[in-house]
């Protein structure tokens, strides 16, 4: 029988000193508890003597393999339980956007690719596996999913989102949270919805820039995924947005983080700060005179825990409490919330993990199969003259491009490999990355086959030539002549272009890597034009983190396959689509613009949007998108017929049934994503020209037909006024 939580929380609160309470509101990087990469008993004693709320990335910010990470987690918990006065264990958190961001963690496709599958069950299956891996190493909170609606592709973190549609983001968010948290947090991992709210629509597409939006847009678009995850999936934690929203710094806004989040949306979980967001009230936004004032503002706003390290919620918050800037009641409230989550996670009953069984849940055949399934389902065929699928024969293929033979570039900005790049770049004190020879650390620890290697494996009879041509970024064109030379020898050219995503300066997509043009980075456009001039058919494979403005590719390439950032099984998945072992069925979760000047561009614009009154287009450019939301071709064809719209009978609430027949009218088995849109033609407030209200991905054999029925509750037609 479980111990009632409330009396236990009250008992602990009544025993706590102010220092012990404040310790529960903070965290420490694991490397601040280390010396030369190993846990240091003296540092642990110094920093954790009053206890601690969380520890930041015991595995993800270290070079520990999973079993050693579990051992380190146990060592830290043992100290807290046995050597602090109250014996309160810590929550250990990790990043997990597209997989456990730890050495040896399975690396799934980045979220924009996952959204392209239009199969929300894949998100839940993925996060069930992430949960197993994080729990095995002693982690209890994952800092995902990103629930920001992405309407501006300039923003570097677009790849971490589920795209531009609030319904699509909501459904994927619900599935993501359910898989990660499970039915009982004692066996689950707390999901963290981020970034509440508006982070993705920053001024100029620049990370952490001010956000300008009115209340209708906020409610109809940007709040919907958070509301869904809170009310439908029981989201346990929220992370604040960095920017200011209509002049209010979110991290310092009680109206947003308490009034809107808790009082209106009904959230009753834990609010953690985005990394350094509390300090940024003072150092970035200049909305506080000092760190004590910033701490008081953040706590009053509703931020319960400061991550990733104590900057303001230590001595500065103590000063704020003692000087009367913030009341003790708010401290107790936030401490109580954190303690409640520790009880719900079962940490007081069992803070330890079985180090001997960790390997059982890492790099299993089932995890690799799932990574491959998601990658194959995520592929979007943007254009095709008929050249794809390629014949698997003895043809000569020229595989060219900066992403053709790179394992690293198949992985997203929140992968362990990208984190390794950042740690080697920043060299945080006392981490195992200081002075590390990169050759001594394999940041993958799992098998990753490049696109080139996968093409060779998929087409053993073909003669496959290779040239890099150019790097992802920079102005070096010296490799282009070799690329042109092998293109001239080929029957078909496969040009693998796109991004390197991450958080370091050489990356072209990812957090803080925002784009002003949305063009192919570096000299990749020159490479394309030079290879095209060789006169051979060109198939372009895009391995990239966001929609690009690529009208020249759309006009001149024989086919374009959008692979997004496809993860550890991305190479074989791309090869399977190129040679027809997989029929692509993914659809775009974001609009592709013709030019960056069209931004923000999205499908669900208002009647007065998407065109210029009265000439419709720009002076020198069409106002239409290059590829619209929901677009994606197939190697087969589908027919829709017998549409019917009726009042649904027996529904628990008023609903409309929309039915039709779907038939695979082509020569191959394939998947079709059926999409239900509505339009309120006359309303008290202008409504979007169309809104996605339902979707389903169906697999049909050649000639096979099925009846599809959507039941649309009338509440789905509601909007805020």
C-alpha positions in Angstrom: 0.0 0.0 0.0 1.5 3.4 -1.0 2.2 5.9 1.7 -0.1 9.0 1.4 2.1 11.6 -0.3 0.7 14.9 1.3 1.5 14.0 4.9 5.0 12.9 3.9 5.6 16.2 2.0 4.4 18.2 5.0 6.6 16.2 7.3 9.7 16.9 5.3 8.8 20.6 4.8 8.4 21.0 8.6 11.9 19.6 9.1 13.7 21.6 6.4 15.9 24.5 7.0 15.9 27.3 4.4 19.1 26.0 2.9 17.6 22.5 2.5 14.5 24.0 0.9 16.4 26.0 -1.6 18.6 23.0 -2.5 15.4 21.2 -3.7 14.8 24.1 -6.2 18.2 23.7 -7.9 20.4 21.4 -9.9 24.0 20.8 -10.7 25.8 19.7 -13.9 27.3 16.3 -13.3 30.7 17.6 -14.2 30.5 20.2 -11.4 30.6 17.1 -9.1 33.6 15.6 -10.8 37.4 16.0 -11.1 38.9 15.0 -14.4 35.7 13.2 -15.4 35.3 11.1 -12.3 32.9 11.8 -9.4 34.7 13.6 -6.6 33.5 12.8 -3.0 34.7 16.1 -1.7 32.8 18.1 -4.4 29.7 16.0 -3.8 30.0 16.7 0.0 30.5 20.4 -0.6 27.6 20.9 -3.1 25.1 18.3 -2.0 25.3 18.5 1.8 21.9 20.1 2.0 20.5 17.8 -0.7 19.6 18.7 -4.2 16.6 18.9 -6.4 18.1 17.5 -9.6 21.3 16.5 -11.3 21.9 17.5 -14.8 22.8 14.8 -17.4 24.8 12.2 -15.5 25.1 10.3 -18.8 24.5 12.9 -21.4 27.1 15.4 -20.2 29.8 12.8 -19.7 31.7 10.1 -21.6 30.1 7.3 -19.5 28.6 4.3 -21.2 25.2 3.3 -20.0 26.3 0.8 -17.3 28.8 3.3 -15.9 26.2 6.1 -16.0 23.9 3.8 -13.9 26.8 3.3 -11.4 27.3 7.0 -11.2 23.6 7.6 -10.6 23.6 5.1 -7.8 26.6 6.7 -6.2 25.0 10.1 -6.2 21.7 8.7 -4.8 23.5 6.8 -2.2 25.2 9.9 -0.9 21.9 11.8 -0.8 19.9 9.1 0.9 22.6 8.0 3.4 24.7 11.1 4.0 22.3 14.1 4.0 20.2 14.9 7.0 16.8 14.3 5.4 17.8 11.6 2.8 15.9 13.0 -0.1 16.9 11.5 -3.5 17.4 13.6 -6.6 15.7 13.6 -9.9 18.2 12.9 -12.7 17.3 14.4 -16.0 18.5 13.9 -19.5 17.7 15.2 -23.0 15.6 12.8 -25.2 14.2 14.8 -28.2 14.8 12.0 -30.8 16.3 9.4 -28.5 18.2 9.1 -25.3 20.9 11.7 -25.7 23.6 9.6 -24.1 26.5 7.5 -25.2 25.1 4.4 -26.8 21.5 5.6 -26.9 19.3 4.7 -29.9 19.1 7.6 -32.3 15.7 7.9 -34.0 14.7 10.4 -36.8 14.5 14.0 -35.7 10.9 15.1 -34.8 10.1 16.9 -38.0 10.7 13.6 -39.8 8.7 11.7 -37.2 5.8 14.2 -37.9 6.1 13.5 -41.6 5.0 9.9 -41.0 1.5 11.1 -39.9 1.6 8.0 -37.6 1.3 9.1 -34.0 1.6 5.6 -32.7 5.2 5.6 -33.9 5.9 8.4 -31.4 4.5 6.4 -28.6 6.5 3.3 -29.6 9.6 5.4 -29.8 9.2 7.0 -26.4 8.5 3.6 -24.7 12.0 2.6 -25.8 13.5 5.9 -24.7 11.8 5.4 -21.3 13.3 2.0 -20.9 16.8 3.3 -21.6 16.5 6.4 -19.4 15.0 4.4 -16.5 17.8 1.8 -16.8 20.5 4.4 -16.2 18.7 6.1 -13.3 17.1 9.1 -15.1 13.6 10.1 -14.2 12.9 13.2 -16.3 13.3 13.7 -20.1 13.5 17.3 -21.4 11.1 16.7 -24.3 8.8 17.0 -26.3 9.1 20.3 -28.1 5.5 21.4 -28.4 6.2 24.7 -30.2 4.3 25.2 -33.5 6.9 26.0 -36.2 5.7 28.6 -38.7 9.1 30.2 -39.4 11.7 27.9 -40.9 14.5 30.4 -40.3 14.4 29.3 -36.6 17.1 26.7 -36.2 15.1 24.5 -33.8 12.4 23.8 -36.4 13.8 20.3 -36.7 12.9 19.5 -33.1 9.2 20.4 -33.6 6.3 18.5 -35.1 5.8 21.2 -37.7 3.3 24.0 -38.5 -0.1 22.5 -37.7 -1.4 22.7 -34.1 -3.5 19.5 -34.4 -0.7 17.5 -35.8 1.7 18.8 -33.1 -1.0 18.1 -30.5 -1.6 14.5 -31.5 2.2 13.7 -31.7 2.7 15.4 -28.4 0.1 13.3 -26.7 1.6 10.1 -28.0 5.1 11.2 -27.1 4.1 12.0 -23.5 2.1 8.8 -23.1 5.0 6.6 -24.2 7.6 8.4 -22.1 5.5 8.6 -18.9 3.7 5.3 -19.1 0.6 4.5 -17.0 2.5 5.0 -13.7 5.3 7.3 -13.1 6.9 4.8 -10.7 7.9 3.0 -13.9 7.9 6.0 -16.1 10.0 9.1 -17.0 8.5 12.6 -16.6 8.0 14.3 -20.0 8.7 18.0 -20.2 6.7 20.0 -22.6 8.6 22.9 -24.0 8.8 25.8 -24.5 5.8 27.5 -22.8 4.9 29.5 -24.8 5.7 31.2 -28.2 9.4 30.4 -28.4 9.1 29.3 -32.1 7.7 32.5 -33.5 10.6 34.8 -32.6 11.4 38.1 -34.3 13.4 37.5 -37.4 13.5 33.7 -36.7 16.3 34.4 -34.3 16.5 32.1 -31.3 15.3 33.7 -28.1 14.2 36.9 -29.9 11.0 38.8 -28.8 7.7 37.2 -29.8 4.8 39.4 -31.1 1.4 37.8 -31.3 -2.1 38.6 -30.2 -4.3 36.5 -27.9 -6.3 34.8 -30.7 -3.3 33.5 -32.4 -1.8 32.4 -29.1 -4.9 30.5 -28.2 -5.9 29.0 -31.5 -2.4 28.0 -32.6 0.4 28.0 -30.0 -1.4 26.9 -26.9 -3.2 24.0 -28.4 -0.4 21.4 -28.2 0.3 22.3 -24.6 -3.4 22.1 -23.7 -3.7 18.7 -25.4 -0.6 17.3 -23.6 -1.8 18.6 -20.3 -5.4 17.6 -20.5 -5.2 14.4 -22.6 -1.8 12.9 -21.6 -1.2 14.2 -18.0 2.0 16.0 -18.9 4.1 16.0 -15.7 6.5 18.9 -16.4 6.7 22.1 -18.3 9.7 24.2 -19.4 9.3 27.9 -19.9 10.1 29.7 -23.1 13.2 32.0 -23.2 11.7 35.0 -25.0 9.5 37.9 -24.0 6.0 37.6 -25.2 4.3 40.8 -26.1 6.8 42.7 -23.9 6.5 40.2 -20.9 9.6 38.0 -20.2 8.0 34.6 -19.9 10.3 33.4 -17.2 9.3 36.3 -15.0 5.5 36.3 -15.9 3.1 35.0 -13.3 0.3 35.8 -15.7 1.7 33.3 -18.1 3.3 30.6 -15.9 0.7 30.5 -13.2 -2.4 32.3 -14.4 -2.5 30.9 -18.0 -0.7 27.6 -17.4 -2.1 26.5 -14.0 -5.3 28.4 -13.4 -6.6 28.3 -17.0 -5.1 25.2 -18.6 -5.2 23.2 -15.4 -1.6 22.1 -15.3 -0.6 20.8 -11.8 2.9 19.5 -12.5 6.4 20.8 -12.2 7.7 23.9 -14.0 11.5 23.8 -14.7 13.4 26.6 -16.1 15.0 26.3 -19.5 18.7 26.3 -19.1 19.9 29.6 -17.6 16.5 31.2 -18.2 16.3 32.5 -14.6 19.6 34.3 -14.9 18.7 35.6 -18.3 15.9 37.7 -16.7 18.9 39.7 -15.4 21.7 39.1 -17.9 19.9 38.9 -21.2 16.5 40.7 -20.9 17.7 43.3 -18.4 14.4 43.0 -16.6 15.9 42.6 -13.2 18.5 44.7 -11.4 20.4 41.7 -10.0 20.2 37.9 -9.6 18.4 38.1 -6.3 15.6 40.1 -8.0 15.7 37.7 -11.0 15.3 34.8 -8.6 12.3 36.4 -6.9 10.7 37.2 -10.2 11.1 33.7 -11.5 9.8 32.0 -8.3 6.8 34.4 -8.2 6.1 33.7 -11.8 5.9 29.9 -11.1 9.3 28.4 -12.0 9.8 25.6 -9.4 13.3 24.4 -10.3 16.3 26.2 -11.8 18.2 24.2 -14.5 20.9 23.3 -15.4 22.9 24.6 -12.4 22.2 26.9 -9.4 22.9 30.4 -10.5 20.0 32.4 -8.9 18.1 29.9 -6.7 20.9 29.6 -4.2 22.4 32.4 -2.2 20.6 35.0 -4.3 17.2 33.5 -3.7 18.1 33.2 0.0 18.8 37.0 0.0 15.5 37.6 -1.8 13.6 35.6 0.9 15.4 37.2 3.8 14.9 40.7 2.4 11.2 40.1 1.8 11.4 40.2 -2.0 9.6 36.8 -2.1 7.5 35.0 0.5 8.3 31.7 2.2 5.0 30.4 1.1 6.1 30.4 -2.6 9.3 28.6 -1.6 7.3 25.9 0.2 4.9 25.6 -2.7 7.6 24.9 -5.2 9.5 22.6 -2.9 6.2 20.7 -2.3 5.7 20.3 -6.1 9.2 18.9 -6.5 8.9 16.5 -3.6 5.5 15.3 -4.9 7.1 14.3 -8.2 9.9 12.5 -6.4 7.2 10.5 -4.5 5.2 9.8 -7.7 8.4 8.6 -9.5 9.0 6.1 -6.6 12.3 7.6 -5.7 11.8 7.4 -2.0 10.9 3.7 -2.3 13.8 2.8 -4.6 16.3 5.4 -5.8 18.6 2.9 -7.3 18.9 0.9 -10.5 20.2 -2.5 -11.3 23.6 -1.8 -13.0 23.9 -5.4 -14.1 20.8 -5.3 -16.4 21.4 -1.9 -18.1 22.8 -3.5 -21.3 19.5 -5.4 -21.9 17.7 -2.3 -23.1 20.4 -0.7 -25.3 20.8 -1.2 -29.0 18.4 -4.1 -29.1 17.3 -5.5 -32.5 13.8 -4.2 -31.8 15.0 -0.7 -31.3 17.0 -0.7 -34.5 14.0 -2.0 -36.4 11.9 0.7 -35.0 14.4 3.4 -35.9 14.4 2.0 -39.4 10.6 1.8 -39.6 10.2 5.5 -38.5 13.0 6.6 -41.0 11.4 4.8 -43.9 7.9 6.1 -43.1 9.3 9.7 -42.7 10.6 9.9 -46.3 8.7 12.5 -48.4 9.0 12.3 -52.2 8.8 16.0 -53.2 9.1 15.5 -57.0 9.6 12.7 -59.4 9.9 12.8 -63.2 9.5 9.0 -63.2 13.1 8.2 -62.6 12.4 6.8 -59.2 12.5 4.1 -58.1 15.9 3.3 -59.6 16.5 0.0 -61.4 18.6 -2.3 -59.3 20.9 -3.4 -62.1 24.4 -2.9 -63.3 24.1 0.8 -64.0 26.9 3.3 -63.0 25.8 5.6 -60.2 27.6 8.7 -59.1 26.9 9.4 -55.4 28.0 13.0 -54.6 27.5 15.5 -51.9 28.5 16.5 -48.3 25.9 14.3 -46.7 26.6 11.2 -48.8 29.2 9.6 -46.6 28.8 11.2 -43.2 27.4 9.3 -40.2 27.3 12.5 -38.1 25.0 14.3 -40.5 22.2 11.7 -40.2 21.8 12.8 -36.5 19.9 15.8 -35.1 21.0 18.7 -32.9 20.0 16.9 -29.8 22.0 13.7 -30.4 24.9 12.6 -28.3 27.3 13.1 -31.2 26.1 16.8 -31.5 26.5 17.2 -27.7 30.1 15.8 -28.0 30.8 18.4 -30.6 29.6 21.1 -28.3 31.4 19.8 -25.2 34.7 19.6 -27.2 34.0 23.1 -28.4 33.2 24.6 -25.0 35.4 22.4 -22.8 33.4 22.8 -19.5 35.6 22.7 -16.4 36.1 19.2 -14.8 34.2 17.4 -17.5 35.7 14.4 -19.2 35.8 16.4 -22.4 38.6 18.7 -21.2 41.7 17.9 -23.2 40.0 14.8 -24.8 41.5 13.6 -28.0 38.3 13.2 -30.2 39.9 10.0 -31.7 39.6 8.3 -28.4 35.8 8.7 -28.1 33.3 7.2 -30.5 30.3 9.4 -29.9 28.0 6.9 -31.7 28.6 3.6 -30.0 26.0 2.2 -32.4 26.3 1.1 -36.0 25.5 3.8 -38.5 25.6 3.1 -42.2 26.1 6.2 -44.4 23.9 6.8 -47.5 26.8 5.9 -49.8 27.4 2.6 -47.9 23.7 1.8 -47.9 23.4 2.5 -51.7 26.3 0.1 -52.3 24.7 -2.6 -50.1 21.3 -2.1 -51.8 22.6 -2.2 -55.3 25.5 -4.7 -55.3 25.4 -5.1 -59.1 25.8 -1.3 -59.7 29.1 0.5 -60.2 29.0 3.2 -57.5 31.4 6.2 -57.8 31.8 8.7 -55.1 33.0 12.3 -54.6 32.2 14.7 -51.7 32.1 17.7 -54.0 32.0 20.2 -51.2 31.5 20.6 -47.4 28.2 21.5 -45.8 29.3 25.0 -45.3 32.1 27.3 -46.4 33.2 28.6 -49.8 35.6 25.8 -50.9 34.8 24.8 -54.4 38.0 22.7 -55.0 36.1 19.4 -54.9 33.5 20.3 -57.5 35.6 19.4 -60.6 36.0 15.8 -59.3 32.3 15.6 -58.7 31.6 16.8 -62.2 34.1 14.3 -63.6 32.4 11.2 -62.0 29.0 12.6 -62.8 30.0 12.5 -66.5 30.7 8.7 -66.2 27.4 7.9 -64.5 24.0 6.8 -65.8 22.3 8.5 -62.8 23.7 11.0 -60.3 22.5 10.8 -56.6 23.2 14.1 -55.0 23.0 14.1 -51.2 22.8 17.6 -49.9 21.6 19.5 -46.8 22.6 20.4 -43.3 24.9 19.4 -40.5 22.7 20.0 -37.5 24.0 20.8 -34.0 24.9 23.7 -31.7 28.4 24.5 -32.8 29.5 27.3 -35.3 30.0 25.0 -38.3 26.5 23.6 -38.1 23.8 24.9 -40.4 20.7 23.9 -38.5 19.9 23.4 -34.8 19.6 25.5 -31.7 21.1 29.0 -32.2 21.9 28.1 -35.9 19.2 30.3 -37.5 19.1 31.0 -41.2 18.5 34.3 -43.0 18.1 32.8 -46.5 16.9 29.1 -46.3 19.2 28.3 -49.3 21.3 25.2 -49.5 24.3 26.1 -47.2 27.7 26.9 -48.5 28.5 26.2 -52.2 26.0 23.3 -52.4 23.9 25.1 -55.0 27.0 25.6 -57.1 27.7 21.9 -56.8 24.2 21.1 -58.0 24.4 23.4 -61.0 27.9 22.0 -62.0 26.7 18.4 -61.7 23.6 19.2 -63.6 25.7 20.5 -66.5 27.2 17.1 -66.9 23.9 16.2 -68.7 22.9 13.1 -66.6 19.7 12.5 -64.7 20.0 14.0 -61.1 18.2 12.7 -58.1 18.5 15.0 -55.1 18.3 13.6 -51.6 17.9 16.3 -48.9 19.2 15.5 -45.4 18.2 18.7 -43.7 16.6 20.1 -40.6 14.0 22.5 -42.0 12.2 23.5 -45.2 14.4 25.1 -47.8 13.7 27.7 -50.5 14.9 25.6 -53.4 13.0 26.5 -56.6 16.0 25.7 -58.8 16.1 22.1 -57.5 12.3 21.7 -57.9 12.6 23.0 -61.5 15.7 21.2 -62.7 16.2 18.0 -60.6 14.6 14.7 -61.9 13.5 13.8 -58.4 13.8 15.2 -54.9 13.6 13.0 -51.8 13.2 14.8 -48.5 14.8 12.6 -45.8 15.0 15.1 -43.0 17.4 14.1 -40.3 16.7 10.3 -40.4 18.8 8.9 -37.4 20.9 5.8 -37.1 19.0 3.8 -39.7 18.6 6.7 -42.1 21.1 5.4 -44.7 19.4 2.1 -45.3 16.0 3.8 -45.3 17.1 6.3 -48.0 18.5 3.5 -50.1 15.3 1.4 -49.7 13.2 4.3 -51.1 15.6 5.1 -54.0 15.5 1.5 -55.2 11.8 0.8 -54.5 12.1 -1.6 -51.6 10.0 1.1 -49.7 7.3 3.1 -51.4 7.5 6.6 -49.9 4.3 7.7 -48.1 5.4 10.6 -45.9 3.8 14.0 -46.1 5.2 17.5 -45.4 4.5 18.8 -41.8 5.7 22.2 -42.9 5.3 24.4 -46.0 8.3 24.8 -48.3 8.6 28.5 -49.4 9.8 29.7 -52.8 11.8 32.4 -51.1 12.6 33.4 -47.6 10.8 36.6 -48.3 7.5 34.7 -48.1 8.0 33.9 -44.4 6.1 33.3 -42.3 4.2 31.0 -44.7 1.8 28.3 -43.6 -1.2 26.5 -45.0 -3.8 27.6 -42.5 -3.7 31.3 -43.2 -6.7 33.7 -42.9 -8.7 34.7 -46.0 -6.8 37.9 -46.3 -3.4 36.1 -46.0 -1.4 34.2 -48.6 -1.9 36.8 -51.4 -1.5 40.4 -52.1 -4.7 42.4 -52.7 -5.2 42.9 -55.6 -2.4 41.5 -57.8 -2.1 38.4 -55.7 1.7 37.8 -56.1 4.8 39.6 -55.1 6.4 41.9 -57.7 9.0 39.3 -58.8 7.8 36.1 -57.1 4.7 34.0 -56.8 3.0 34.1 -53.4 2.2 30.3 -53.6 4.4 27.9 -51.7 7.0 25.7 -53.5 5.6 22.6 -51.8 2.5 22.8 -49.5 1.8 21.3 -46.1 0.6 17.8 -46.6 2.3 17.3 -49.9 4.1 14.0 -50.7 4.2 11.7 -53.8 4.2 8.0 -54.1 5.3 5.3 -56.6 1.6 4.4 -56.9 -1.6 6.4 -57.2 -4.8 6.7 -55.2 -8.4 7.6 -56.0 -11.0 9.2 -53.8 -14.7 8.6 -54.4 -18.2 8.4 -52.8 -17.8 11.3 -50.5 -20.6 11.6 -47.9 -21.2 14.1 -45.0 -23.8 13.1 -42.5 -24.8 13.7 -38.9 -23.1 11.0 -36.8 -25.6 8.7 -35.0 -25.1 7.6 -31.4 -22.2 9.9 -30.7 -21.7 11.1 -27.1 -21.6 14.6 -28.4 -22.8 16.3 -31.7 -20.6 15.2 -34.5 -20.4 15.0 -38.3 -19.4 11.8 -40.1 -17.3 12.3 -43.2 -17.0 9.2 -45.3 -15.4 8.2 -48.6 -13.8 5.3 -50.5 -10.0 5.2 -51.0 -8.6 3.0 -53.7 -5.0 2.2 -54.7 -5.3 2.6 -58.4 -1.6 2.2 -59.2 0.8 -0.7 -59.8 2.4 -0.9 -56.3 1.5 -1.4 -52.7 1.7 1.9 -50.9 0.6 4.2 -48.1 -1.7 7.2 -48.4 -2.2 9.8 -45.7 -5.8 10.9 -45.9 -6.3 14.4 -44.5 -9.6 16.0 -43.4 -9.8 19.8 -43.6 -12.6 22.2 -42.7 -13.3 25.8 -43.5 -15.8 28.0 -41.6 -16.8 30.2 -44.5 -18.6 32.9 -42.5 -17.7 33.6 -38.9 -17.6 36.4 -36.3 -13.8 36.4 -36.6 -12.1 35.5 -39.9 -11.2 31.8 -39.9 -8.4 30.0 -41.7 -9.0 29.1 -45.4 -8.6 25.5 -44.2 -7.7 23.7 -41.0 -6.6 20.1 -40.5 -9.1 18.3 -38.3 -8.2 14.6 -38.9 -5.7 12.3 -40.6 -4.9 8.7 -41.0 -2.2 6.7 -42.8 -3.5 3.7 -44.7 -1.7 0.9 -46.5 -3.3 -0.6 -49.6 -2.3 -3.2 -52.1 -2.7 -2.5 -55.9 -6.4 -2.4 -56.7 -7.4 -2.6 -53.0 -10.1 -0.2 -51.8 -11.4 0.7 -48.3 -14.0 2.9 -46.7 -12.8 5.6 -44.5 -14.9 7.5 -42.0 -13.9 10.5 -39.9 -16.2 11.4 -37.0 -15.7 15.1 -36.4 -17.1 16.4 -33.1 -18.6 19.8 -33.5 -16.4 21.0 -30.7 -13.5 20.7 -33.2 -15.0 23.6 -35.0 -14.8 25.9 -32.0 -12.3 28.8 -31.7 -11.5 31.4 -29.1 -13.0 34.8 -29.0 
